[in-house]
Amino acid sequence: MVVVLVLNATYEPLGVISMERAITLVVLGDADIVLGTGASVRSQHLTIDEPSVIVLRHMIKIARGRAVPLSRKALFARDRGECAFCETGKAETIDHVFPRSRGGKHEWMNVVASCARCNHYKRDRTPEEAGLTLRWKPFIPSRAYMLGCRNRPEWIPFLGGGSE
């Protein structure tokens, strides 16, 4: 499904919606196209740019401070499905940087996606003890980051980067 980034009237990212829903909002006058894909959508009476990013004309109140909940799916999305230790491995497991068996917590700043080979090699040691180097530091992803800046480079200016 092709998705479109929706911005609030203040240009804060709200979420993603289907292309069909985005076109409906634009045609009804509830939103404007900020960034198009370069293609056109045609009907019998209308031709408009195919949107990639739209901005709502009216402000929508959103809850503040809600962090992205830690889940396997969210972790693999944050780490782009790659192993945090090697460049060849596909993420298959969750690794605790500071092992849980030694008091490490199951939280964003202590978990990374890992291939099974690296995770089994590391065992219940820290990366330093195992002679491994993290390719990136764990971080708490923002809702904006999880919306897709890692996969849709044209959205980066509207999402504000990696973490809040």
C-alpha positions as CSV (number, residue, x, y, z in Angstrom):
1,M,0.0,0.0,0.0
2,V,1.3,3.4,-0.9
3,V,1.2,5.8,2.1
4,V,1.3,9.5,2.5
5,L,2.7,11.5,5.4
6,V,0.2,13.7,7.2
7,L,1.3,16.9,8.9
8,N,-0.7,18.9,11.4
9,A,-1.5,22.5,10.5
10,T,1.7,23.4,12.5
11,Y,3.7,21.0,10.3
12,E,4.2,18.4,13.1
13,P,4.0,14.8,11.8
14,L,0.7,13.1,12.7
15,G,1.0,9.7,10.9
16,V,0.6,8.1,7.6
17,I,-2.6,7.4,5.6
18,S,-3.4,5.7,2.3
19,M,-2.9,7.5,-1.0
20,E,-6.7,7.3,-1.6
21,R,-7.5,8.9,1.8
22,A,-4.9,11.7,1.2
23,I,-6.4,12.5,-2.3
24,T,-9.9,12.6,-0.7
25,L,-8.6,15.1,1.9
26,V,-7.0,17.3,-0.7
27,V,-10.1,17.2,-3.0
28,L,-12.4,18.1,-0.1
29,G,-10.2,21.0,0.8
30,D,-9.2,19.6,4.2
31,A,-5.5,19.4,3.3
32,D,-2.9,20.8,0.9
33,I,-0.1,18.9,-0.9
34,V,3.3,19.9,0.5
35,L,5.4,17.4,-1.5
36,G,4.3,15.5,-4.5
37,T,5.7,12.3,-6.0
38,G,6.0,13.8,-9.5
39,A,3.1,11.7,-10.9
40,S,-0.5,12.8,-11.5
41,V,-3.8,11.4,-10.5
42,R,-6.6,12.0,-13.0
43,S,-10.3,11.7,-12.9
44,Q,-13.0,12.7,-15.4
45,H,-13.1,16.3,-14.0
46,L,-9.8,16.7,-12.1
47,T,-6.1,16.3,-12.3
48,I,-3.9,16.7,-9.2
49,D,-0.3,15.9,-8.2
50,E,0.0,12.5,-6.4
51,P,0.9,13.5,-2.8
52,S,3.8,12.2,-0.8
53,V,3.3,14.7,2.1
54,I,0.1,16.7,3.0
55,V,-0.6,19.3,5.6
56,L,-4.0,19.6,7.2
57,R,-5.7,23.0,7.1
58,H,-7.1,22.7,10.6
59,M,-5.2,21.9,13.8
60,I,-5.6,18.4,15.4
61,K,-4.8,18.1,19.1
62,I,-2.4,15.3,19.8
63,A,-1.3,13.7,23.1
64,R,2.2,14.7,24.1
65,G,4.9,12.6,25.7
66,R,3.7,9.3,24.6
67,A,6.8,7.2,23.9
68,V,7.0,4.5,21.3
69,P,6.3,1.3,23.2
70,L,9.2,-1.2,23.0
71,S,8.3,-4.3,21.0
72,R,10.1,-6.7,18.8
73,K,8.6,-5.2,15.7
74,A,9.4,-1.6,16.8
75,L,13.0,-2.6,17.7
76,F,13.6,-4.2,14.3
77,A,12.1,-1.1,12.6
78,R,14.4,1.2,14.6
79,D,17.4,-0.9,13.7
80,R,16.3,-1.3,10.1
81,G,16.3,-5.1,10.4
82,E,20.1,-5.1,10.6
83,C,22.4,-6.7,13.1
84,A,23.9,-4.0,15.5
85,F,27.2,-5.9,15.6
86,C,28.1,-7.2,12.1
87,E,27.4,-5.8,8.7
88,T,26.4,-9.1,7.1
89,G,23.8,-10.3,9.6
90,K,20.0,-9.9,9.3
91,A,18.4,-9.1,12.6
92,E,16.7,-12.2,14.0
93,T,17.0,-11.8,17.8
94,I,16.8,-9.1,20.5
95,D,20.1,-8.6,22.3
96,H,20.5,-6.8,25.7
97,V,23.6,-4.7,25.5
98,F,24.1,-5.0,29.3
99,P,22.8,-8.6,29.9
100,R,19.6,-9.1,31.8
101,S,21.3,-11.9,33.8
102,R,23.5,-9.2,35.3
103,G,20.8,-6.7,36.0
104,G,20.3,-5.1,32.6
105,K,16.8,-3.8,31.9
106,H,14.5,-4.5,28.9
107,E,14.3,-0.9,27.7
108,W,15.1,1.0,24.5
109,M,18.6,2.2,25.7
110,N,19.7,-1.4,26.5
111,V,18.4,-3.4,23.5
112,V,19.5,-3.8,19.9
113,A,18.5,-6.1,17.0
114,S,21.1,-8.8,16.4
115,C,21.7,-11.8,14.1
116,A,21.6,-15.1,15.9
117,R,25.3,-15.7,15.3
118,C,26.4,-12.5,17.0
119,N,23.8,-12.9,19.8
120,H,25.0,-16.5,20.6
121,Y,28.6,-15.4,20.4
122,K,28.0,-12.5,22.8
123,R,26.1,-14.7,25.3
124,D,25.8,-13.0,28.7
125,R,28.7,-10.6,28.3
126,T,28.8,-6.9,27.4
127,P,30.0,-6.1,23.9
128,E,33.4,-5.0,25.2
129,E,33.8,-8.3,27.1
130,A,32.9,-10.3,23.9
131,G,35.2,-8.2,21.7
132,L,32.3,-6.8,19.7
133,T,31.6,-3.2,18.7
134,L,28.1,-1.7,18.4
135,R,27.6,-0.2,14.9
136,W,25.3,2.4,16.5
137,K,24.2,3.5,19.9
138,P,20.8,2.4,21.1
139,F,18.3,5.3,21.2
140,I,14.7,5.9,22.1
141,P,13.0,6.5,18.7
142,S,10.5,9.3,18.3
143,R,7.1,8.7,16.8
144,A,8.3,10.7,13.8
145,Y,11.3,8.4,13.3
146,M,9.0,5.4,13.4
147,L,6.7,6.9,10.7
148,G,9.3,6.2,8.1
149,C,12.2,8.6,7.8
150,R,14.5,5.6,7.6
151,N,12.7,4.3,4.5
152,R,11.4,7.5,2.9
153,P,14.3,10.0,2.6
154,E,12.1,12.7,1.1
155,W,10.2,12.8,4.4
156,I,13.3,13.6,6.6
157,P,12.8,17.4,6.5
158,F,9.3,16.9,7.8
159,L,10.1,14.4,10.5
160,G,13.0,16.0,12.4
161,G,15.5,13.1,12.6
162,G,16.1,10.2,14.8
163,S,15.1,10.8,18.4
164,E,13.1,13.3,20.5
